[in-house]
């Protein structure tokens, strides 16, 4: 049995059956813990407009001009490609959509969540990490990943039982997620991505290159502005999905619990951290589906003013 964490434990989240297993690669060994999350997020969905109907992606076309063009019968970029003035730029936008050129589309004004329509959900990894502290000189000890399957999600938690195993979990994530096109995170552009990139470099690893990184914190701030007191993940999940966390550890407690676990090697110390990360991944997977399918209309949640900005890892914690 792998040292430090044994099988047969449950994180206390719905539909979770857990199977810890040890892996070995060219950088050492570590632990991966798997869980299946069944079902889909509750609520209705309003499918987003296809990108090829975004006339305002064309240079020189603003909201008023786009509305006028629609009244004239130009309903898509293909239609607009025949326009005497905007045809050339519309053809460029069409080519960017067809080739899934994320950078070009972003320059044209497409939002990250809108570009999700260019990819399958099965091409994405939802990622959340836990670190031994906020400074990037400290290791990442847990990389949680949620992957979409036909009938639900698979959660994988790559766990380093001590600092020496960090390189192995980074390498295993690099191997397992190679070929995926999309990364989804919560405050990941500010915290997770630069943190993990520096840790990859420290260990001489190439790291991962996704075509699109959707930071769901930014999406929530835009779509839910004025409805929430803050944008912590726990606040968002309660508003959208009616999910309430019970006996969850606070994000600032995670490093201390990991240090205690390394000293005492008692699995009961680290299990709340693994459960916390798994709950985050469940909520992020649901939030990703909510975003990719098209945000629906939820009546839950108070219409409150925005709270203070949240920086660092705390933006993703309950």
C-alpha positions in Angstrom: 0.0 0.0 0.0 1.4 3.5 -0.8 2.9 5.2 2.2 1.1 8.0 3.9 -2.4 7.6 2.3 -4.3 4.4 2.1 -7.3 3.2 0.1 -10.9 3.0 1.2 -11.5 6.6 2.2 -14.2 8.9 1.0 -14.0 12.7 0.6 -17.7 13.1 1.4 -18.7 14.6 -1.9 -21.6 13.1 -3.9 -21.0 10.0 -6.1 -17.3 9.7 -5.2 -15.6 6.3 -5.1 -11.9 6.7 -4.5 -9.0 4.5 -5.7 -5.5 5.7 -4.6 -2.7 4.3 -6.6 1.0 4.8 -6.8 2.7 5.7 -10.1 6.3 5.8 -11.1 7.9 7.8 -14.0 11.3 9.0 -14.9 11.2 11.7 -12.2 10.3 9.5 -9.3 7.0 8.4 -7.8 3.8 9.9 -6.4 0.2 9.1 -5.7 -2.8 9.6 -8.0 -6.3 9.5 -6.5 -9.2 9.0 -8.8 -12.9 9.8 -8.4 -15.9 9.8 -10.7 -18.4 12.6 -10.5 -21.7 11.8 -12.1 -24.4 14.1 -13.3 -24.5 17.7 -14.6 -24.9 21.1 -13.0 -28.5 22.0 -12.1 -30.2 24.8 -13.9 -31.1 25.9 -17.4 -28.9 26.9 -20.2 -29.1 29.6 -22.8 -26.8 28.4 -25.6 -24.3 31.1 -26.6 -24.4 32.6 -30.0 -21.9 30.9 -32.4 -18.7 32.8 -33.0 -19.5 32.9 -36.8 -22.5 35.1 -35.9 -20.3 37.7 -34.1 -20.3 40.4 -36.7 -18.5 42.7 -34.3 -15.3 40.6 -34.6 -14.8 42.4 -37.9 -12.7 45.5 -37.7 -14.8 48.6 -38.1 -18.0 46.9 -37.0 -19.3 48.0 -33.6 -22.6 47.1 -31.9 -24.7 49.7 -33.8 -23.2 48.8 -37.2 -23.6 45.1 -36.4 -27.3 45.7 -35.7 -27.8 47.6 -38.9 -26.0 44.9 -40.9 -28.3 42.3 -39.5 -31.3 44.3 -40.5 -29.8 44.3 -44.0 -29.6 40.5 -44.0 -25.9 40.0 -43.0 -26.5 37.4 -40.2 -23.1 35.7 -40.2 -19.5 36.2 -41.0 -20.1 34.2 -44.2 -22.8 36.7 -45.2 -20.6 39.6 -44.3 -17.7 38.3 -46.4 -19.8 39.4 -49.4 -20.0 43.0 -48.2 -18.2 45.5 -50.4 -16.7 47.3 -47.4 -16.3 44.7 -44.7 -15.9 41.6 -46.8 -12.1 41.3 -46.6 -12.0 41.6 -42.8 -15.0 39.3 -42.4 -13.1 36.6 -44.4 -10.2 37.0 -42.0 -12.5 36.4 -39.0 -14.0 33.4 -40.7 -10.5 31.9 -41.3 -9.6 32.5 -37.6 -12.8 30.7 -36.5 -12.2 27.8 -39.0 -8.6 27.3 -37.8 -9.4 27.8 -34.1 -6.8 30.6 -34.0 -7.4 31.7 -30.4 -4.9 34.5 -30.4 -6.3 36.1 -33.6 -9.8 35.8 -32.3 -8.9 37.3 -28.9 -7.4 40.3 -30.8 -10.7 40.6 -32.6 -12.6 40.8 -29.4 -13.7 37.2 -28.7 -13.9 36.4 -25.1 -12.2 33.2 -23.7 -15.6 31.6 -22.8 -17.0 32.3 -26.3 -14.1 30.4 -27.8 -15.0 27.3 -25.9 -17.5 26.6 -28.7 -14.5 25.8 -30.9 -13.5 22.8 -28.8 -15.2 19.7 -27.3 -15.5 19.6 -23.5 -13.5 16.3 -23.7 -10.6 18.4 -25.0 -10.4 20.4 -21.7 -8.8 19.9 -18.3 -10.3 21.7 -15.3 -7.3 22.3 -13.0 -6.9 23.4 -9.3 -3.7 23.2 -7.4 -2.7 23.3 -3.7 0.7 24.6 -2.7 3.0 24.7 0.3 2.7 28.5 0.4 2.0 31.4 -1.9 5.7 32.0 -2.8 6.7 30.3 -6.0 9.9 29.0 -4.4 7.7 26.6 -2.4 6.5 23.4 -4.0 3.1 22.4 -5.4 2.1 19.3 -3.6 -1.4 18.6 -5.1 -2.6 19.0 -8.7 -6.3 18.3 -9.1 -7.6 17.7 -12.6 -11.2 17.1 -13.8 -11.7 15.5 -17.2 -15.0 15.3 -19.0 -16.4 11.8 -19.9 -19.6 10.8 -21.6 -21.5 10.2 -18.4 -19.8 12.6 -16.0 -16.4 13.7 -14.9 -13.3 11.9 -13.7 -11.3 13.7 -11.0 -7.6 12.9 -10.7 -5.5 14.3 -7.8 -1.8 14.0 -8.2 -0.4 14.1 -4.7 3.3 14.5 -3.6 3.6 13.0 -0.2 6.8 15.1 0.4 8.7 17.8 -1.4 10.9 15.1 -3.1 7.8 13.9 -5.1 7.0 17.3 -6.6 8.9 16.6 -9.9 7.1 13.3 -10.3 3.6 14.7 -10.0 4.5 17.5 -12.4 5.9 15.0 -14.9 2.8 12.8 -14.6 0.5 15.6 -15.2 2.6 16.6 -18.2 2.3 13.1 -19.6 -1.4 12.6 -18.9 -2.7 16.0 -20.2 -0.5 16.1 -23.3 -2.6 16.8 -26.3 -5.5 18.5 -24.6 -6.4 21.9 -26.0 -8.2 23.8 -23.2 -7.4 24.5 -19.6 -10.1 25.9 -17.2 -9.2 27.3 -13.8 -10.4 29.7 -11.1 -8.0 32.6 -10.7 -5.5 30.4 -12.6 -4.1 33.1 -14.9 -3.0 35.1 -11.9 -1.9 32.2 -9.6 -2.0 28.6 -10.8 -0.5 29.0 -14.2 2.5 31.2 -13.3 3.1 29.1 -10.2 3.1 25.8 -12.0 5.1 27.2 -14.9 7.9 28.2 -12.5 7.9 24.8 -10.9 8.1 23.0 -14.3 11.1 25.2 -15.2 12.8 24.5 -11.8 12.6 20.7 -12.5 13.7 21.1 -16.2 10.3 20.1 -17.6 8.8 21.5 -20.7 5.4 21.9 -19.1 2.0 22.1 -20.8 0.8 24.3 -23.6 -2.9 24.7 -24.0 -4.4 26.6 -26.9 -6.9 28.3 -24.7 -7.0 29.0 -20.9 -10.4 30.0 -19.6 -10.1 31.7 -16.2 -13.6 31.1 -14.8 -13.1 33.8 -12.1 -13.1 36.4 -14.9 -16.2 34.9 -16.5 -18.1 35.0 -13.2 -17.1 38.6 -12.5 -18.5 39.6 -15.8 -21.7 37.6 -15.8 -22.6 37.8 -12.1 -21.5 41.4 -11.4 -23.8 43.0 -8.9 -25.3 39.7 -7.7 -22.7 38.5 -5.2 -21.0 39.9 -2.1 -17.7 38.4 -3.4 -16.4 36.0 -6.0 -15.0 33.3 -3.9 -15.7 29.9 -5.5 -17.8 28.9 -2.5 -20.0 32.0 -3.0 -20.4 31.3 -6.7 -21.3 27.7 -6.3 -23.9 28.5 -3.6 -25.5 31.1 -5.9 -25.5 29.0 -9.1 -25.9 25.5 -7.9 -27.2 25.7 -4.3 -24.1 23.9 -3.1 -23.2 24.4 0.6 -19.9 23.4 2.0 -19.8 21.8 5.4 -16.7 21.3 7.5 -14.4 22.4 4.7 -10.9 23.6 5.5 -10.1 27.2 4.7 -7.6 27.8 2.0 -5.1 29.5 4.3 -5.0 26.4 6.5 -3.9 24.1 3.6 -0.1 24.7 3.8 0.0 24.1 7.6 -1.9 20.9 7.3 0.5 19.7 4.6 3.6 20.5 6.8 1.9 18.6 9.7 1.2 15.6 7.4 4.9 15.5 6.2 6.0 15.5 9.9 3.5 13.0 11.3 2.6 10.9 8.2 -1.0 10.5 9.5 -3.5 10.3 6.6 -6.2 11.9 8.8 -4.3 15.2 8.6 -4.3 15.4 4.8 -7.7 14.0 4.0 -9.5 17.3 4.6 -7.1 18.9 2.1 -7.8 16.3 -0.5 -11.5 16.6 0.1 -11.3 20.4 -0.2 -9.5 20.1 -3.5 -12.1 17.6 -4.8 -15.0 19.8 -3.9 -13.3 22.7 -5.7 -12.9 20.5 -8.8 -16.6 19.4 -8.6 -17.7 23.0 -8.5 -15.2 24.1 -11.3 -16.4 21.2 -13.5 -20.0 22.3 -13.1 -19.0 26.0 -13.6 -17.1 25.0 -16.8 -20.2 23.2 -18.1 -22.4 26.2 -17.2 -20.0 28.4 -19.1 -19.5 26.2 -22.1 -23.2 25.4 -22.6 -24.3 28.9 -22.1 -25.2 30.5 -18.8 -28.8 30.0 -17.8 -31.0 32.0 -15.6 -30.7 31.3 -11.8 -32.9 33.2 -9.4 -30.9 32.1 -6.3 -28.6 34.5 -4.6 -29.1 38.0 -3.3 -28.7 41.0 -5.5 -25.7 42.5 -3.6 -23.0 44.9 -4.4 -19.6 43.5 -5.4 -17.3 42.8 -2.5 -13.6 43.6 -2.4 -11.2 42.1 -4.9 -9.6 38.8 -3.9 -6.0 38.2 -4.7 -3.8 35.1 -4.7 -5.0 31.6 -4.1 -7.8 32.9 -1.8 -9.9 33.8 -4.9 -10.4 30.2 -5.5 -11.2 29.1 -1.9 -14.3 28.9 0.0 
